Amino acid sequence: MKMTEENNKPAITVEDVQRLIKQKDELEEQIKAYYDVLEDQGDVGMQAPLVDVEGYPRSDVDLFQIRTARHSISCLQNDHKAIMVEIEDALHRLHARERAKQEQDQAGAPVETTDQLPSLPSPFARVDAVTQGSPAHQAGLLTGDEIIEFGSVNTSNFQNLQNIGSVVQHSEGKSLSVAVVRNGQRLQLGLTPQRWPGRGLLGCNIVPLHR
């Protein structure tokens, strides 16, 4: 992480967010592995009693394995909650940095004359379909819109659709800034990923553009 002058806090990068998401995925794999141990012991789960009806330790399961797995799951779930908070904070700081950079760039840009047209970034994805009544529809997205910014994802750092998926997953209920090109003009929209009667959190289909 690079250091910034503001409160000596490290400046968040896309790579930092990806690293946190990787740690989250590793924790989830470990938690699943310990749940598999509990399932192998007769699917005792986290709550099944470890004594028989007479109050004696059960002899049909490996009590040490079960206690170890349950303790490990509890610890890992606490770590998982903590890293989810880190991811959310990192995403907000990344979005804020991108917005500040855009505002700074716009403030320092020369005034366009009437014979100059603004240069638009190359789109990296296109909206292929939008479902009526979905969050994407409410935000004003239309089929054919070409995406040049999606939250912290832009032309320079876009790799694949998982980049967008990660931003959506960790921004449920929070407004994302989405910039699209429509009829040769740039439009800035506010899109809030959220639960709705249809599938997913957006209600639209996005496909990558191969440049």
MIVEXDREN-497746 format. One line per field, with one value per residue: x, y, z of N, C-alpha, C in turn; residue in one letter. Coordinates in Angstrom, 1 decimal, always signed. Each point is the difference from the previous one (the first is absolute). Last residue first. Example, Ala and Ser with C-alpha at 12.3 -4.5 7.8 and 13.67 -1.06 7.14 Angstrom:
% residues 2
n_east = c(+12.8	+0.3)
n_north = c(-2.2	-5.7)
n_up = c(+7.1	-0.1)
ca_east = c(+0.9	-0.9)
ca_north = c(+1.1	+1.2)
ca_up = c(+0.0	+0.0)
c_east = c(-0.8	+0.9)
c_north = c(+1.1	+1.2)
c_up = c(+0.8	+0.0)
residu = c(S	A)
END
This chain:
% residues 211
n_east = c(-11.3	-4.8	-4.0	-3.8	-4.8	-4.8	-5.5	-4.0	-2.1	+2.2	+1.5	-1.5	-4.2	-5.2	-2.9	+3.1	+4.6	+4.5	+4.0	+0.3	+1.6	+0.2	+2.5	+1.8	+1.8	+2.0	-0.2	-0.8	-3.7	+0.5	+3.6	+1.3	+1.1	-1.2	+0.3	-2.7	-2.5	-2.1	-1.9	+3.0	+4.7	+3.3	-0.9	+0.9	+4.4	+2.0	-1.0	+2.3	+4.1	+0.0	-0.2	+4.7	+3.8	+0.9	+1.8	+0.1	-4.4	-3.0	-2.4	-1.7	-4.9	-1.3	+0.8	-0.1	-4.0	-4.5	-5.3	-3.8	-4.6	-1.0	-0.6	-1.4	-1.3	-3.3	+0.7	+3.0	-1.6	-4.5	-4.1	+0.1	+4.5	+4.3	+4.8	+4.3	+4.2	+5.4	+5.8	+4.2	+1.1	+2.9	+0.4	-0.6	+0.5	-2.3	-0.4	+0.3	-1.0	-1.8	+3.2	+1.9	+3.2	+3.6	+1.4	+0.3	-3.6	-1.2	+2.6	-0.8	-3.6	+0.6	+2.2	-2.4	-2.6	+2.1	+0.9	-3.5	-0.9	+2.6	-1.1	-3.4	+1.1	+2.1	-2.6	-2.2	+2.6	+0.9	-3.2	-0.2	+3.0	-1.2	-2.8	+2.0	+2.2	-2.6	-1.0	+3.2	+0.1	-3.2	+0.9	+2.9	-1.6	-2.3	+2.5	+2.0	-2.7	-1.0	+3.3	+0.5	-3.1	-1.9	-4.0	-3.2	-0.4	-1.6	-0.5	-3.3	-4.4	-4.3	-1.6	+4.2	+4.0	+1.7	-3.8	-1.3	+0.7	+2.5	+0.2	-0.6	+0.7	+2.7	+4.8	+1.7	-1.1	+2.8	+3.8	-0.5	+0.2	+4.1	+1.6	-1.7	+2.0	+3.9	-0.5	-1.0	+3.6	+2.3	-1.8	+0.9	+4.1	+0.3	-1.5	+3.0	+3.1	-1.5	-0.1	+4.0	+1.2	-1.7	+1.2	+0.8	+3.0	+1.5	+0.6	+1.0	-2.3	+0.0	+3.3	+1.3	+2.4	+0.0	+0.2)
n_north = c(-5.5	-1.9	-0.1	-2.2	-0.5	-0.2	+0.4	+0.9	+0.6	+0.0	-3.2	-5.5	-2.2	+1.4	+2.8	+3.2	+2.3	+2.8	+4.1	+4.7	+4.6	+4.9	+2.9	+3.1	+0.6	+1.7	-0.4	-1.9	-3.2	-2.2	-2.2	+0.0	-0.7	-0.2	-0.4	-1.8	-1.0	-3.5	-4.2	-4.1	-1.1	-3.7	-2.9	+2.1	+0.3	-3.9	-1.2	+2.1	-1.9	-4.0	-0.4	+1.1	+3.0	+5.6	+4.5	+4.2	+1.9	+0.2	-0.7	+0.9	+0.8	-0.7	+2.3	+0.2	-2.6	-0.1	-1.2	-2.4	-1.0	+2.7	+2.7	+2.4	-1.1	-3.3	-4.2	-3.0	-2.5	-2.5	-0.2	-1.8	-1.6	-0.3	-1.3	+0.3	+3.6	+0.6	+1.2	+2.2	+5.2	+4.6	+5.4	+5.1	+5.4	+4.8	+4.1	+5.1	+4.3	+3.5	+0.6	-1.0	+0.4	-2.3	-2.7	-1.1	-1.5	-4.5	-3.3	-0.7	-2.6	-4.7	-2.1	-1.0	-3.9	-4.1	-1.1	-1.9	-4.6	-2.9	-0.5	-3.0	-4.6	-1.8	-1.1	-4.2	-3.7	-1.0	-2.3	-4.6	-2.5	-1.3	-3.8	-4.2	-1.7	-2.2	-4.4	-3.4	-1.9	-3.4	-4.3	-2.9	-2.5	-4.0	-3.8	-2.5	-3.0	-4.1	-3.4	-2.5	-3.5	-4.1	-3.8	-3.1	-0.3	+4.1	+1.9	+0.5	+0.5	-2.2	-0.2	+1.0	+3.5	+3.8	+3.3	+3.7	+4.1	+1.4	-4.0	-4.9	-3.9	-4.0	-0.1	+2.0	+4.5	+3.3	+1.4	+3.2	+4.6	+2.1	+1.7	+4.2	+4.0	+1.5	+2.4	+4.6	+2.9	+1.5	+3.6	+4.4	+1.9	+2.0	+4.3	+3.5	+1.4	+2.9	+4.6	+2.4	+1.3	+4.0	+4.1	+4.0	+2.9	+1.2	+3.5	+4.2	+4.3	+2.3	+0.1	-4.6	-4.9	-5.1	-5.6)
n_up = c(-26.9	+2.3	+4.0	+3.6	+2.6	+3.4	+1.8	+4.1	+4.4	+4.8	+3.5	-0.7	-2.3	+1.1	+2.8	+2.9	+2.8	-0.9	-1.7	-2.6	-3.2	-3.0	-4.4	-4.6	-5.5	-5.3	-5.6	-4.5	-0.1	+4.2	+4.1	+5.6	+5.8	+5.6	+5.8	+4.6	+5.1	+3.7	+1.6	-1.2	-1.6	-0.5	-3.8	-4.2	-1.5	-1.8	-4.5	-3.6	-1.3	-2.4	-4.9	-2.3	-0.1	+1.3	+1.1	-2.7	-1.1	+4.3	+5.4	+4.5	-0.5	-4.3	-5.4	-4.6	-3.4	-3.5	-1.9	-1.7	+2.3	+4.5	+5.2	+4.1	+4.8	+0.9	-2.1	+2.1	+3.8	-1.4	-2.8	-5.0	-2.5	-3.7	-3.2	-2.0	+1.2	+0.1	+0.6	+0.1	-2.4	-0.9	+0.7	-1.6	-1.4	-1.9	-3.5	-2.6	-2.1	+2.8	+4.3	+5.2	+4.6	+3.3	+4.5	+4.8	+2.8	-0.6	+2.0	+4.5	+1.2	-0.3	+3.6	+3.8	+0.0	+0.9	+4.5	+2.5	-0.4	+2.5	+4.5	+1.0	+0.0	+3.8	+3.7	-0.1	+0.9	+4.5	+2.5	-0.4	+2.5	+4.4	+0.6	-0.3	+3.8	+3.2	-1.0	+1.0	+4.4	+0.9	-1.8	+2.3	+3.6	-0.9	-1.2	+3.5	+2.5	-2.0	+0.0	+4.0	+1.0	-3.0	-0.2	+1.9	+4.9	+3.8	+5.1	+4.1	+2.1	-1.2	-4.6	-3.0	-1.9	-2.5	-3.1	-3.9	-2.8	-4.1	-3.8	-1.5	-3.5	-0.6	-0.5	-3.9	-0.5	+2.0	-2.4	-3.4	+1.1	+0.0	-4.1	-1.5	+1.5	-2.3	-4.0	+0.3	+0.6	-3.8	-2.5	+1.4	-1.2	-4.2	-0.5	+1.1	-3.3	-3.4	+1.0	-0.5	-4.4	-1.8	+3.0	+4.2	+3.7	+5.2	+4.2	+2.6	+0.1	-4.4	-3.6	-2.5	-1.9	-2.2	-0.3)
ca_east = c(+0.6	+1.4	+0.3	+1.2	+1.0	+1.2	+1.1	+0.5	-1.1	-0.1	-0.2	+1.1	+1.3	+0.7	-0.6	-1.3	-0.9	-0.9	-0.3	+0.1	-0.6	+0.2	-1.2	+0.4	-1.1	+0.2	+0.1	+1.2	-0.1	-1.3	-0.1	-0.3	+0.1	+0.2	+0.0	+1.2	+0.0	+0.8	-0.7	-1.4	-0.6	+0.3	-0.2	-1.5	-0.5	+0.5	-0.7	-1.3	+0.3	+0.1	-1.2	-1.1	+0.6	-0.9	+0.3	+1.4	+0.7	+0.0	+0.5	+1.4	+0.6	-1.0	+0.3	+1.4	+0.5	+1.4	+0.9	+0.9	+0.7	-0.7	+0.8	+0.0	+1.1	-0.3	-1.1	+0.6	+0.8	+1.3	-0.2	-1.0	-1.3	-0.5	-1.4	-0.6	-1.2	-1.2	-1.1	+0.6	-0.9	-0.5	+0.8	-0.6	+0.5	+0.7	-0.8	+0.7	+0.4	-1.1	-0.6	-0.2	-1.4	-0.3	-0.1	+1.2	+0.3	-1.0	+0.3	+1.3	-0.4	-0.8	+0.9	+0.8	-0.8	-0.2	+1.2	+0.2	-0.9	+0.4	+1.1	-0.5	-0.7	+1.0	+0.7	-0.9	-0.3	+1.2	+0.0	-1.1	+0.6	+0.9	-0.8	-0.8	+1.0	+0.3	-1.2	+0.1	+1.1	-0.3	-1.1	+0.7	+0.7	-1.0	-0.6	+1.0	+0.2	-1.2	-0.1	+1.1	-0.2	+1.3	+0.7	-0.2	+1.0	-0.4	+0.5	+1.4	+0.9	+0.3	-1.1	-1.2	-0.3	+1.1	+0.7	-0.4	-0.9	+0.6	-0.2	-0.3	-0.7	-1.4	-0.3	+0.5	-0.9	-1.2	+0.4	+0.0	-1.4	-0.3	+0.7	-0.7	-1.2	+0.3	+0.3	-1.2	-0.7	+0.8	-0.2	-1.4	+0.0	+0.7	-1.0	-1.0	+0.7	+0.1	-1.4	-0.3	+0.7	-0.8	+0.1	-0.5	-0.9	+0.5	-0.7	+1.0	-0.1	-1.2	+0.2	-0.6	-0.5	+0.7	-0.8)
ca_north = c(+1.1	-0.4	+0.4	+0.7	-0.8	+0.8	-0.9	+0.2	-0.2	+1.1	+1.3	+0.9	-0.6	-0.8	-1.3	+0.3	-1.1	-0.4	-1.5	-0.6	-1.4	-0.5	-0.6	-0.4	+0.2	-0.6	+0.9	+0.8	+0.9	-0.3	+0.8	-0.8	+0.9	-0.8	+0.9	+0.0	+0.6	+1.3	+1.0	-0.1	+1.4	+0.7	-0.8	-0.2	+1.3	+0.3	-0.8	+0.7	+1.3	-0.2	+0.4	-0.8	-1.3	-1.1	-1.1	-0.3	-0.6	+0.8	-0.6	+0.2	+0.2	-0.7	+0.0	+0.5	+0.4	-0.5	+1.0	+0.7	-1.0	-0.5	-0.7	+0.6	+0.9	+1.2	+0.8	+0.6	+1.2	-0.4	+0.1	+1.0	-0.6	+0.6	-0.1	-0.9	-0.5	+0.5	-0.9	-1.3	-0.8	-1.2	-1.2	-0.9	-1.3	-0.7	-1.0	-1.1	-0.9	-0.6	+1.0	-0.4	+0.1	+1.3	-0.2	+0.4	+1.4	+0.9	+0.1	+0.7	+1.4	+0.5	+0.1	+1.2	+1.2	+0.1	+0.4	+1.4	+0.8	-0.1	+0.9	+1.4	+0.4	+0.2	+1.3	+1.1	+0.0	+0.5	+1.4	+0.6	+0.3	+1.1	+1.2	+0.3	+0.5	+1.3	+0.8	+0.5	+0.9	+1.2	+0.7	+0.6	+1.2	+1.1	+0.6	+0.8	+1.2	+0.9	+0.6	+1.0	+1.2	+0.4	+1.0	-0.3	-0.9	-0.9	+0.4	-0.5	+1.0	-0.2	+0.3	-0.8	-1.0	-1.0	-0.3	-1.3	+0.0	+0.8	+1.5	+0.5	+1.3	-0.2	-0.6	-1.3	-0.8	-0.3	-0.9	-1.3	-0.5	-0.4	-1.2	-1.1	-0.3	-0.7	-1.3	-0.8	-0.2	-1.0	-1.3	-0.4	-0.4	-1.3	-0.9	-0.2	-0.8	-1.4	-0.6	-0.2	-1.2	-1.1	-0.3	-1.3	+0.2	-0.6	-1.3	-1.1	-0.8	+0.2	+1.0	+1.2	+0.8	+1.2	+1.2)
ca_up = c(-0.8	-0.4	-1.3	-0.3	-0.7	-0.5	-0.5	-1.4	-1.0	-1.0	+0.7	+0.2	+0.3	-1.1	-0.3	-0.6	-0.2	+1.1	+0.0	+1.3	+0.0	+1.3	+0.7	+1.4	+1.0	+1.3	+1.2	-0.1	-1.2	-0.7	-1.3	-1.3	-1.2	-1.3	-1.2	-0.8	-1.4	-0.1	+0.7	+0.1	+0.1	+1.2	+1.2	+0.2	+0.5	+1.3	+0.9	+0.2	+0.6	+1.4	+0.7	-0.4	-0.5	-0.3	+0.9	+0.2	-1.2	-1.2	-1.2	-0.1	+1.3	+0.9	+1.5	+0.1	+1.3	+0.1	+0.7	-0.9	-0.8	-1.2	-0.9	-1.3	-0.1	+0.8	-0.7	-1.2	+0.4	+0.8	+1.5	+0.5	+0.4	+1.3	+0.3	-1.0	+0.6	-0.6	+0.1	+0.2	+0.8	-0.7	+0.2	+0.9	-0.3	+1.1	+0.6	+0.6	-1.0	-0.7	-1.0	-1.4	-0.5	-0.7	-1.5	-0.7	+0.4	-0.7	-1.4	-0.2	+0.2	-1.1	-1.2	+0.3	-0.2	-1.4	-0.7	+0.4	-0.8	-1.4	-0.1	+0.2	-1.2	-1.1	+0.3	-0.2	-1.4	-0.7	+0.3	-0.8	-1.3	+0.0	+0.2	-1.2	-1.0	+0.5	-0.3	-1.4	-0.2	+0.7	-0.8	-1.2	+0.5	+0.4	-1.2	-0.8	+0.8	+0.0	-1.3	-0.2	+0.7	+0.5	-0.8	-1.5	-0.4	-1.1	-1.4	-0.2	+0.3	+1.4	+0.9	-0.3	+1.0	+0.0	+1.3	+0.5	+1.2	+1.1	-0.1	+1.4	-0.2	+0.1	+1.3	+0.0	-0.7	+0.8	+1.1	-0.6	+0.0	+1.4	+0.3	-0.6	+0.8	+1.3	-0.3	-0.3	+1.3	+0.7	-0.6	+0.4	+1.4	+0.0	-0.4	+1.1	+1.0	-0.5	+0.1	+1.4	+0.5	-0.4	-1.4	-0.5	-1.1	-1.3	-0.4	-0.1	+1.2	+0.8	+1.0	-0.4	+1.1	+0.0	+0.0)
c_east = c(+1.2	+0.6	+1.4	+0.2	+1.2	+0.9	+1.1	+1.1	+0.4	-1.2	-0.1	-0.3	+1.1	+1.3	+0.7	-0.6	-1.3	-0.9	-0.8	-0.3	+0.3	-0.8	+0.3	-1.3	+0.5	-1.1	+0.2	+0.2	+1.2	-0.1	-1.3	+0.1	-0.1	+0.0	+0.4	-0.1	+1.4	+0.0	+0.7	-0.6	-1.5	-0.5	+0.3	-0.2	-1.5	-0.5	+0.4	-0.8	-1.4	+0.3	+0.0	-1.2	-1.1	+0.7	-1.0	+0.2	+1.4	+0.8	+0.0	+0.6	+1.5	+0.6	-1.1	+0.4	+1.4	+0.6	+1.4	+0.9	+0.8	+0.9	-0.9	+0.9	+0.1	+1.1	-0.3	-1.0	+0.7	+0.7	+1.2	-0.1	-0.9	-1.4	-0.3	-1.5	-0.7	-1.2	-1.3	-1.2	+0.6	-0.9	-0.6	+0.9	-0.5	+0.4	+0.7	-1.0	+0.8	+0.4	-1.1	-0.6	+0.0	-1.4	-0.2	-0.1	+1.2	+0.3	-0.9	+0.3	+1.3	-0.3	-0.8	+0.9	+0.8	-0.9	-0.2	+1.2	+0.2	-0.9	+0.5	+1.1	-0.5	-0.7	+0.9	+0.6	-0.9	-0.3	+1.2	-0.1	-1.1	+0.5	+1.0	-0.7	-0.7	+1.0	+0.2	-1.2	+0.1	+1.0	-0.3	-1.0	+0.7	+0.8	-0.9	-0.6	+1.1	+0.3	-1.2	-0.1	+1.1	-0.2	+1.4	+0.7	+0.0	+1.2	-0.4	+0.4	+1.5	+1.1	+0.3	-1.1	-1.3	-0.1	+1.0	+0.8	-0.3	-0.8	+0.7	-0.2	-0.4	-0.8	-1.5	-0.3	+0.4	-1.0	-1.2	+0.4	-0.1	-1.5	-0.3	+0.7	-0.8	-1.2	+0.4	+0.3	-1.2	-0.7	+0.7	-0.3	-1.4	+0.0	+0.5	-1.1	-1.0	+0.7	+0.0	-1.3	-0.2	+0.7	-1.0	+0.1	-0.4	-1.1	+0.5	-0.6	+1.0	+0.0	-1.1	+0.2	-0.5	-0.6	+0.9)
c_north = c(-0.5	+1.1	-0.4	+0.4	+0.8	-1.0	+0.9	-0.9	+0.4	-0.1	+1.2	+1.2	+1.0	-0.5	-0.9	-1.3	+0.5	-1.1	-0.3	-1.5	-0.6	-1.3	-0.4	-0.5	-0.6	+0.3	-0.8	+1.0	+1.0	+1.1	-0.4	+1.0	-0.9	+1.0	-0.8	+1.0	-0.1	+0.5	+1.4	+1.1	-0.1	+1.4	+0.8	-0.7	+0.0	+1.3	+0.2	-0.8	+0.7	+1.3	-0.3	+0.3	-0.9	-1.2	-1.2	-1.3	-0.5	-0.6	+0.9	-0.6	+0.3	+0.0	-0.8	+0.1	+0.5	+0.6	-0.7	+1.0	+0.7	-1.0	-0.5	-0.6	+0.7	+1.0	+1.3	+0.8	+0.7	+1.2	-0.4	+0.0	+1.2	-0.4	+0.6	-0.1	-0.8	-0.6	+0.6	-1.0	-1.4	-0.9	-1.2	-1.2	-1.0	-1.4	-0.7	-1.0	-1.2	-1.0	-0.8	+1.1	-0.4	+0.0	+1.4	+0.0	+0.5	+1.4	+0.9	+0.1	+0.9	+1.5	+0.5	+0.2	+1.3	+1.3	+0.3	+0.6	+1.5	+0.8	+0.0	+1.0	+1.4	+0.4	+0.3	+1.3	+1.2	+0.3	+0.7	+1.5	+0.5	+0.4	+1.2	+1.3	+0.4	+0.7	+1.5	+0.9	+0.6	+1.1	+1.3	+0.8	+0.7	+1.2	+1.1	+0.7	+0.9	+1.2	+1.0	+0.7	+1.1	+1.4	+0.3	+1.1	-0.2	-0.8	-1.1	+0.5	-0.4	+1.0	-0.1	+0.3	-0.8	-1.0	-1.1	-0.4	-1.4	-0.2	+0.7	+1.5	+0.6	+1.3	-0.2	-0.7	-1.5	-0.9	-0.4	-1.1	-1.4	-0.5	-0.5	-1.4	-1.2	-0.3	-0.8	-1.4	-0.9	-0.4	-1.1	-1.4	-0.5	-0.6	-1.4	-1.1	-0.3	-0.9	-1.4	-0.7	-0.3	-1.3	-1.2	-0.1	-1.4	+0.2	-0.5	-1.3	-1.2	-1.0	+0.1	+1.0	+1.3	+0.9	+1.3)
c_up = c(-0.8	-0.9	-0.3	-1.4	-0.3	-0.7	-0.6	-0.3	-1.4	-0.9	-1.0	+0.7	+0.2	+0.5	-1.1	-0.4	-0.6	-0.4	+1.2	-0.1	+1.4	+0.1	+1.4	+0.7	+1.4	+0.9	+1.3	+1.1	+0.0	-1.1	-0.7	-1.2	-1.2	-1.1	-1.2	-1.1	-0.6	-1.4	+0.0	+0.9	+0.0	+0.1	+1.3	+1.3	+0.3	+0.6	+1.5	+1.1	+0.3	+0.8	+1.5	+0.8	-0.6	-0.5	-0.2	+0.9	+0.3	-1.1	-1.2	-1.2	-0.1	+1.4	+0.7	+1.4	+0.0	+1.3	+0.1	+0.6	-1.1	-0.7	-1.2	-1.0	-1.4	+0.0	+0.7	-0.8	-1.2	+0.4	+0.8	+1.5	+0.6	+0.2	+1.3	+0.1	-1.1	+0.8	-0.6	+0.1	+0.2	+1.0	-0.8	+0.1	+1.1	-0.4	+1.1	+0.6	+0.5	-1.1	-0.8	-0.9	-1.5	-0.5	-0.6	-1.5	-0.7	+0.4	-0.7	-1.4	-0.2	+0.1	-1.2	-1.2	+0.1	-0.3	-1.5	-0.7	+0.3	-0.9	-1.4	-0.2	+0.0	-1.2	-1.2	+0.2	-0.3	-1.4	-0.7	+0.3	-0.9	-1.4	+0.0	+0.1	-1.3	-0.9	+0.5	-0.4	-1.4	-0.1	+0.7	-0.8	-1.2	+0.5	+0.4	-1.2	-0.8	+0.8	-0.1	-1.3	-0.2	+0.6	+0.6	-0.8	-1.6	-0.4	-1.0	-1.4	-0.1	+0.5	+1.5	+1.0	-0.3	+1.1	-0.1	+1.3	+0.6	+1.3	+1.2	+0.0	+1.4	-0.1	+0.2	+1.3	+0.0	-0.7	+0.9	+1.1	-0.7	+0.1	+1.4	+0.3	-0.6	+0.8	+1.3	-0.3	-0.2	+1.3	+0.7	-0.6	+0.4	+1.4	-0.1	-0.4	+1.2	+1.0	-0.5	+0.2	+1.4	+0.4	-0.3	-1.5	-0.5	-1.1	-1.3	-0.2	+0.0	+1.2	+1.0	+1.2	-0.6	+1.1	+0.0)
residu = c(R	H	L	P	V	I	N	C	G	L	L	G	R	G	P	W	R	Q	P	T	L	G	L	Q	L	R	Q	G	N	R	V	V	A	V	S	L	S	K	G	E	S	H	Q	V	V	S	G	I	N	Q	L	N	Q	F	N	S	T	N	V	S	G	F	E	I	I	E	D	G	T	L	L	G	A	Q	H	A	P	S	G	Q	T	V	A	D	V	R	A	F	P	S	P	L	S	P	L	Q	D	T	T	E	V	P	A	G	A	Q	D	Q	E	Q	K	A	R	E	R	A	H	L	R	H	L	A	D	E	I	E	V	M	I	A	K	H	D	N	Q	L	C	S	I	S	H	R	A	T	R	I	Q	F	L	D	V	D	S	R	P	Y	G	E	V	D	V	L	P	A	Q	M	G	V	D	G	Q	D	E	L	V	D	Y	Y	A	K	I	Q	E	E	L	E	D	K	Q	K	I	L	R	Q	V	D	E	V	T	I	A	P	K	N	N	E	E	T	M	K	M)
END
